[in-house]
Amino acid sequence: MTSVVKIGLITGTGLADPDILHNQTEKYVKTPFGEPSDALILGTIHGVDCVLLSRHGRKHSVMPSKVNYRANLLALKEEGCTHIIVTTACGSLQEDIRPGDLVVIDQFIDRTQGRNQTFYDGTSDKFKGICHIPMDKPFCQQTRKILQDTMRDMGFSCHAGGTVVTINGPRFSSKAESKMFKNFGADVVNMSTVPEVVLAKELGLCYASLAIVTDFDSWKEGVQAVNIDVALNMFKLNVEKVMKILVAVIPKLAAEEWTESLKDHQDVARNAVMYSS
């Protein structure tokens, strides 16, 4: 028997439309860390319970450094989500990753500042102690594989792994910064993976990210440097493809056996917490 799953979908720029969900209802919630970016949109995809949340709000009113990542993740957890699939726009830092490509991220480099990266900061009785969460494998490997296999079965090519540099935003990288990130060996750059993936890990959730490459950031000579028009135009060209992928992957996740993986994620999260004596 397969374990019961509920899928949280955190969508980024250009993917806030909840029409992929059937039997929709809106639910506004509060958490000990404040309110999420927008209402939770509850519904189903192929009979599987899902919850959609727009990372920046449905009107794109919340800049990346002001997203209440803790409220977003905790709201989805408290709604019963076992899995989080997210989309993120990103810039490429490598020649072989081109605008329009898809990347299933597996590592990150954190270049943010001032973002709350833990629930265990002493402000909530729900989260006592200090959490030293392991980050050697930030993303759920089983979820990533199903996402990759689904795209392959649909005939969509994707990069099966990649390191993302997360910057604070909302500005884009300077050319010097972009070249530095490229020299780090990173593959893409965005503004949202950190602390989202870290917080999901603290909650014991199965988290995976589908990155949509919109541009070459600003390191590459001979092409237009990233700006909002370049990024949004490429993103719009890929919205339909990404929506099809999300709809296709949901029933495959639901058909998988998750008992052991969920237990492993929850054990990692629980064992990472140290309590004062």
C-alpha positions as CSV (number, residue, x, y, z in Angstrom):
1,M,0.0,0.0,0.0
2,T,1.3,3.4,-0.9
3,S,1.5,6.2,1.7
4,V,-0.9,9.1,1.6
5,V,0.7,12.2,0.2
6,K,-0.5,15.8,-0.2
7,I,1.4,18.1,-2.5
8,G,2.3,21.7,-1.8
9,L,3.1,23.8,-4.9
10,I,5.0,27.0,-4.5
11,T,5.0,28.9,-7.7
12,G,7.1,31.9,-8.7
13,T,6.8,34.7,-11.2
14,G,4.3,34.0,-14.0
15,L,2.9,30.8,-12.5
16,A,0.4,32.1,-9.9
17,D,-2.6,30.9,-11.9
18,P,-4.4,28.1,-9.9
19,D,-6.4,26.8,-12.8
20,I,-4.5,23.5,-12.8
21,L,-6.4,22.7,-9.6
22,H,-9.9,21.2,-9.5
23,N,-12.5,21.9,-6.8
24,Q,-10.7,25.0,-5.7
25,T,-11.2,26.7,-2.4
26,E,-9.2,29.6,-0.9
27,K,-8.0,29.6,2.7
28,Y,-6.3,32.5,4.4
29,V,-4.2,31.4,7.4
30,K,-1.9,32.7,10.0
31,T,1.1,31.0,11.6
32,P,3.3,31.8,14.6
33,F,5.6,33.5,12.1
34,G,3.0,35.6,10.5
35,E,0.9,35.3,7.3
36,P,2.0,33.5,4.1
37,S,2.5,35.5,0.9
38,D,-1.1,34.9,-0.2
39,A,-4.1,32.6,0.3
40,L,-3.6,28.9,0.2
41,I,-5.5,27.5,-2.9
42,L,-6.7,24.0,-2.0
43,G,-7.8,21.6,-4.7
44,T,-6.9,18.4,-6.5
45,I,-4.9,17.3,-9.5
46,H,-5.9,13.9,-10.9
47,G,-7.7,13.3,-7.6
48,V,-4.6,14.1,-5.5
49,D,-4.9,16.7,-2.8
50,C,-2.8,19.7,-3.5
51,V,-2.2,23.2,-2.1
52,L,-1.0,26.0,-4.3
53,L,0.8,29.1,-2.9
54,S,2.2,32.0,-4.9
55,R,5.6,32.8,-3.5
56,H,5.4,36.5,-4.3
57,G,1.6,36.8,-4.0
58,R,-0.7,36.5,-6.9
59,K,-0.2,40.2,-7.8
60,H,3.6,39.8,-7.5
61,S,3.6,42.3,-4.6
62,V,6.3,40.7,-2.4
63,M,9.9,41.1,-3.3
64,P,12.3,38.1,-2.8
65,S,14.0,39.4,0.3
66,K,10.6,40.2,1.9
67,V,8.9,36.8,1.3
68,N,7.8,35.3,4.6
69,Y,9.4,31.9,3.8
70,R,8.8,30.6,7.3
71,A,5.1,31.3,7.2
72,N,4.8,29.9,3.7
73,L,6.4,26.6,4.6
74,L,4.8,26.2,7.9
75,A,1.3,27.0,6.5
76,L,1.8,24.2,3.9
77,K,3.0,21.8,6.6
78,E,0.1,22.6,8.9
79,E,-2.3,22.0,5.9
80,G,-1.0,18.5,5.8
81,C,1.5,18.7,2.9
82,T,4.1,16.0,2.8
83,H,5.8,17.2,-0.4
84,I,6.7,20.6,-1.8
85,I,7.3,21.1,-5.5
86,V,8.5,24.6,-6.4
87,T,9.2,26.5,-9.6
88,T,11.8,29.2,-9.8
89,A,13.0,31.5,-12.5
90,C,16.8,31.6,-12.8
91,G,19.7,32.9,-14.9
92,S,22.2,30.5,-16.4
93,L,25.9,30.7,-15.4
94,Q,27.1,28.1,-17.9
95,E,27.3,27.9,-21.7
96,D,25.5,24.5,-21.9
97,I,22.5,25.7,-19.8
98,R,20.5,27.9,-22.2
99,P,17.4,30.1,-21.9
100,G,14.4,27.8,-22.0
101,D,16.2,24.9,-20.3
102,L,14.9,23.2,-17.2
103,V,17.1,22.3,-14.2
104,V,16.2,20.0,-11.3
105,I,18.4,21.6,-8.7
106,D,20.4,19.5,-6.3
107,Q,22.8,21.9,-4.5
108,F,22.9,25.6,-3.5
109,I,25.2,28.4,-2.5
110,D,23.8,31.0,-0.2
111,R,24.6,34.6,-1.0
112,T,21.6,36.1,0.9
113,Q,21.7,38.4,3.9
114,G,19.2,38.9,6.7
115,R,16.7,36.2,5.9
116,N,15.3,34.0,8.7
117,Q,16.7,30.6,8.0
118,T,15.4,28.6,10.9
119,F,12.2,28.1,12.8
120,Y,14.2,27.5,16.0
121,D,15.0,31.1,16.9
122,G,13.4,31.2,20.3
123,T,10.3,33.2,19.1
124,S,7.8,30.2,19.0
125,D,7.0,27.6,21.7
126,K,6.3,25.2,18.8
127,F,10.0,25.2,17.9
128,K,12.2,24.9,21.0
129,G,16.0,24.3,21.0
130,I,18.5,25.0,18.3
131,C,18.4,23.2,14.9
132,H,21.6,22.3,13.2
133,I,20.0,20.8,10.1
134,P,22.3,18.8,7.8
135,M,22.5,20.2,4.3
136,D,24.7,17.7,2.4
137,K,21.6,16.7,0.4
138,P,19.3,19.7,0.6
139,F,16.6,18.4,-1.8
140,C,14.6,15.1,-1.7
141,Q,16.4,12.7,-3.9
142,Q,13.3,10.5,-4.5
143,T,11.1,13.5,-5.5
144,R,13.8,14.8,-7.8
145,K,14.1,11.5,-9.6
146,I,10.4,11.3,-10.2
147,L,10.4,14.8,-11.5
148,Q,13.3,14.0,-13.9
149,D,11.7,10.7,-15.0
150,T,8.4,12.4,-15.7
151,M,10.0,15.1,-17.9
152,R,11.9,12.4,-19.8
153,D,8.7,10.4,-20.3
154,M,7.0,13.5,-21.7
155,G,9.9,14.2,-24.1
156,F,11.2,17.3,-22.3
157,S,14.9,17.5,-21.8
158,C,16.2,18.7,-18.5
159,H,19.5,19.1,-16.6
160,A,19.3,16.4,-14.0
161,G,21.3,18.4,-11.4
162,G,22.7,21.8,-10.8
163,T,24.0,24.2,-8.2
164,V,22.0,27.4,-7.7
165,V,23.4,30.6,-6.2
166,T,20.7,32.4,-4.3
167,I,21.1,36.2,-4.1
168,N,19.1,38.6,-2.1
169,G,17.6,40.6,-5.0
170,P,15.5,42.3,-6.0
171,R,18.3,43.7,-8.2
172,F,20.1,41.4,-10.7
173,S,23.8,40.6,-10.4
174,S,26.5,42.9,-11.6
175,K,28.7,41.5,-14.4
176,A,31.6,41.0,-11.8
177,E,29.3,39.1,-9.5
178,S,27.9,37.0,-12.3
179,K,31.4,36.1,-13.4
180,M,32.4,35.2,-9.8
181,F,29.3,32.9,-9.4
182,K,30.3,31.2,-12.7
183,N,33.8,30.7,-11.4
184,F,32.4,29.2,-8.2
185,G,31.2,26.4,-10.5
186,A,27.5,27.2,-9.9
187,D,25.1,26.5,-12.7
188,V,22.2,29.0,-12.2
189,V,21.4,32.0,-10.1
190,N,18.0,32.9,-8.5
191,M,16.5,34.9,-5.6
192,S,14.4,32.3,-3.7
193,T,15.8,28.9,-3.1
194,V,17.4,30.0,0.2
195,P,16.0,29.8,2.8
196,E,13.0,28.0,1.3
197,V,14.8,24.6,1.0
198,V,16.4,24.9,4.4
199,L,13.1,25.5,6.1
200,A,11.5,22.6,4.2
201,K,14.3,20.4,5.5
202,E,13.7,21.6,9.1
203,L,10.0,20.5,8.7
204,G,10.9,17.1,7.4
205,L,9.2,17.8,4.0
206,C,10.1,16.2,0.7
207,Y,11.2,19.3,-1.3
208,A,12.2,19.6,-5.0
209,S,12.7,22.6,-7.2
210,L,12.2,22.9,-11.0
211,A,14.2,25.9,-12.3
212,I,13.3,27.6,-15.5
213,V,16.2,29.3,-17.2
214,T,15.2,32.7,-18.5
215,D,18.6,34.3,-19.5
216,F,22.4,34.2,-19.3
217,D,22.4,36.5,-16.3
218,S,25.1,39.2,-17.0
219,W,28.4,37.3,-17.4
220,K,28.0,36.3,-21.0
221,E,29.4,38.7,-23.7
222,G,27.5,39.2,-27.0
223,V,24.0,38.7,-25.6
224,Q,21.6,41.1,-23.8
225,A,22.2,41.2,-20.1
226,V,19.3,40.1,-18.0
227,N,16.5,42.6,-17.3
228,I,12.9,42.1,-16.4
229,D,11.6,42.1,-20.0
230,V,14.1,39.4,-21.0
231,A,13.3,37.2,-18.0
232,L,9.6,37.5,-18.2
233,N,9.4,37.0,-22.0
234,M,11.3,33.7,-21.8
235,F,9.4,32.6,-18.7
236,K,6.0,33.2,-20.5
237,L,7.2,31.0,-23.4
238,N,7.7,28.1,-20.9
239,V,4.6,28.5,-18.6
240,E,2.5,26.0,-20.5
241,K,5.3,23.4,-20.6
242,V,5.9,23.8,-16.8
243,M,2.2,23.5,-16.0
244,K,2.0,20.3,-18.0
245,I,4.9,18.9,-16.1
246,L,3.4,19.8,-12.7
247,V,0.1,18.2,-13.7
248,A,1.8,15.0,-14.9
249,V,4.2,14.6,-11.9
250,I,1.5,14.8,-9.2
251,P,-0.2,11.4,-9.8
252,K,3.2,9.8,-10.1
253,L,4.2,11.2,-6.7
254,A,1.0,9.9,-5.3
255,A,1.5,6.4,-6.7
256,E,4.9,6.1,-5.1
257,E,5.7,4.4,-1.8
258,W,6.8,7.2,0.6
259,T,6.7,5.6,4.1
260,E,10.5,5.2,4.4
261,S,11.5,8.5,2.7
262,L,9.0,10.5,4.9
263,K,10.3,8.8,8.0
264,D,13.9,9.5,7.0
265,H,13.2,13.2,6.4
266,Q,11.3,13.5,9.7
267,D,14.1,11.7,11.6
268,V,16.7,14.0,10.1
269,A,14.7,17.1,11.2
270,R,14.0,15.8,14.7
271,N,17.6,14.6,15.3
272,A,19.0,18.0,14.3
273,V,17.5,19.8,17.2
274,M,19.6,20.3,20.3
275,Y,17.9,21.3,23.6
276,S,19.5,23.2,26.4
277,S,20.1,21.1,29.6
